[in-house]
């Protein structure tokens, strides 16, 4: 399953919508995705599973690239 992760670049940054970044990553569960990203200095706000029409919509984005870890 593909997950969309909303995060801040620095672990110490307070979440502010204008500075929120996103990435796409494959995993079986939200916990697995968070585990894959634990060694990165990200302040993860939210992890959302993508499937069906929502996944197809995201694939059309120029920023859609699944991170391989």
HURA-V758350 format. One record per pair of residues at least 12 apart in sequence whose C-alpha atoms are under 8 Angstrom apart, sorted by the first residue. I is the first residue (numbers start at 1). GAP is how many residues later the second one is. Records with the same first field share a line. If there is no record, write none. Layout:
# HURA-V758350
I: GAP ; GAP
This chain:
# HURA-V758350
1: 25 ; 26 ; 27 ; 28 ; 48 ; 49 ; 50
2: 22 ; 23 ; 24 ; 25 ; 47 ; 48 ; 49 ; 53 ; 64
3: 21 ; 22 ; 23 ; 24 ; 27 ; 30 ; 44 ; 45 ; 46 ; 47
4: 18 ; 19 ; 20 ; 21 ; 43 ; 44 ; 45 ; 46
5: 17 ; 18 ; 19 ; 20 ; 39 ; 40 ; 41 ; 42 ; 43
6: 14 ; 15 ; 16 ; 17 ; 38 ; 39 ; 40 ; 41
7: 13 ; 14 ; 15 ; 35 ; 36 ; 37 ; 38 ; 39
8: 12 ; 13 ; 34 ; 35 ; 36 ; 37
9: 12 ; 32 ; 33 ; 34
10: 31 ; 32 ; 33
11: 30 ; 31 ; 32
12: 31
13: 30
15: 28 ; 30
23: 41 ; 42 ; 43 ; 44
24: 40 ; 41 ; 42 ; 43
25: 41 ; 42 ; 43
26: 40 ; 41 ; 42
30: 17 ; 18 ; 19
36: 33
